[in-house]
Amino acid sequence: MQPVPPRTVLIVARDPVIGALMGELTTLCGHPAVYPRADERPLHALDRLSPGLILIDADDSDGTAPDFLAGARASGPVIFFSGGMNERELARFASQFDALSFSLPNGPRRLSETLERAATGYVLGARC
């Protein structure tokens, strides 16, 4: 797989520490991370930042709200992450939204592969 051009990644996480960790991993993969402001709903951050990829904590109720998910899917590829679900549960959850998933704990190599798959249109085993 050839490297893809960097895309800004919106990180939506329930826990700011986990969000910062995901942002650092994303940056290590060559994609700059952006975040909603502390007092900002994810939907407003989506409109304000216009990211190329969206990385969502599957355990975050704001990040999985129907209005946000509709906007996120219209903006770019969505990737769900979770430390509370095992890999199979998370993949099943993400497949409901035609999204990819990234389970924790994991590292930059696996995240880089997932970001590149999302950025090149790979969804649920088929290229778009």
C-alpha positions in Angstrom: 0.0 0.0 0.0 1.4 3.4 -1.0 1.5 6.1 1.7 -1.4 8.5 1.4 -1.1 12.3 1.7 -1.6 13.5 5.2 -5.2 14.2 6.2 -6.3 16.1 9.3 -7.9 13.7 11.8 -10.7 14.9 14.2 -10.3 13.0 17.4 -13.6 12.6 19.4 -13.0 11.0 22.8 -14.8 10.8 26.0 -11.6 11.0 28.1 -9.2 13.8 27.2 -6.2 11.7 28.1 -7.2 8.9 25.7 -8.0 11.6 23.1 -4.5 13.0 23.5 -3.0 9.5 23.2 -4.9 8.9 20.0 -3.8 12.3 18.7 -0.2 11.5 19.4 -0.5 8.2 17.6 -2.2 9.8 14.7 0.5 12.4 14.5 3.2 9.7 14.6 1.4 8.2 11.6 1.8 11.5 9.7 -1.7 12.8 10.0 -2.2 15.9 12.1 -4.8 15.6 14.9 -7.4 18.2 15.8 -9.9 18.1 18.7 -13.2 19.7 19.7 -12.8 22.5 22.2 -13.6 21.6 25.8 -16.9 23.3 25.6 -17.7 22.3 22.1 -20.0 19.5 20.8 -18.3 17.2 18.3 -20.8 18.2 15.6 -19.7 21.9 15.9 -16.1 20.8 15.8 -16.8 18.9 12.6 -18.2 22.0 11.0 -15.5 24.2 12.2 -12.5 22.0 11.4 -13.6 20.1 8.2 -11.3 17.1 8.9 -10.4 14.5 6.3 -10.8 11.6 8.7 -12.7 11.2 11.9 -11.5 9.0 14.8 -14.3 8.4 17.3 -14.3 6.8 20.7 -17.0 4.1 20.4 -17.7 4.6 24.2 -18.4 8.3 23.8 -22.2 9.1 23.7 -21.5 12.5 22.0 -19.3 10.8 19.4 -21.9 8.1 18.6 -24.9 10.5 18.5 -26.9 10.1 15.3 -26.6 13.7 14.2 -22.9 13.7 14.7 -22.4 10.4 12.9 -24.4 11.5 9.9 -22.3 14.6 9.7 -19.1 12.7 10.2 -19.9 10.1 7.5 -20.7 12.9 5.1 -17.3 14.6 5.9 -15.0 11.7 5.5 -14.1 8.2 6.5 -14.9 7.3 10.1 -12.8 5.0 12.3 -14.0 3.9 15.7 -11.7 3.1 18.6 -12.3 1.5 22.0 -10.4 0.2 24.9 -13.6 -1.2 26.4 -14.6 -3.6 23.6 -12.6 -6.4 22.3 -11.5 -6.3 18.7 -14.4 -8.5 17.4 -17.1 -6.5 19.3 -15.6 -3.2 18.1 -15.5 -4.4 14.4 -19.1 -5.5 14.7 -20.1 -2.1 16.2 -18.2 -0.2 13.5 -19.6 -2.3 10.7 -23.1 -0.9 11.6 -21.8 2.5 10.3 -19.7 1.1 7.4 -16.7 2.3 9.4 -13.3 0.8 10.2 -12.1 0.1 13.8 -8.9 0.3 15.8 -8.9 -1.4 19.2 -6.8 -0.5 22.2 -4.2 -1.3 23.2 -2.4 -1.1 19.9 0.3 1.0 18.4 1.2 3.4 15.6 1.9 0.7 13.0 -1.6 -0.7 13.2 -3.2 2.8 13.4 -1.2 3.9 10.4 -2.5 0.9 8.4 -6.1 1.7 9.5 -5.8 5.4 8.7 -4.4 4.6 5.2 -7.2 2.1 4.6 -9.8 4.7 5.5 -8.1 7.5 3.5 -8.0 5.3 0.4 -11.7 4.3 0.5 -11.4 0.8 2.0 -14.6 0.0 3.8 -15.7 -3.4 5.1 -13.4 -5.4 2.8 -14.2 -3.5 -0.5 -12.7 -0.5 -2.1 -15.2 2.3 -2.8 
